[in-house]
Amino acid sequence: MRWSSLFTVIGGVVVATAGLTGLLTGHVWAAIPFALGAAIALREVRFLQRLRAGRIRER
């Protein structure tokens, strides 16, 4: 497990959660950090899956 990837996923989830909380409380602008945080976390998780499967090499 790469620690930098783990921290990236955790950070993305935290930002996405904060954005979702903002959206649920009526702040439309919170859709931007929600989308960015979710996209970053998802991208890093997919990278880790490809790395584990051996389809790509370590960066």
Long-range contacts (C-beta under 8 A, 24 or more apart in sequence): 2-48, 5-44, 5-47, 5-48, 8-40, 8-41, 8-44, 9-41, 9-44, 9-45, 9-48, 11-37, 11-40, 11-41, 12-37, 12-38, 12-39, 12-40, 12-41, 12-42, 12-44, 13-37, 13-41, 15-40, 16-41
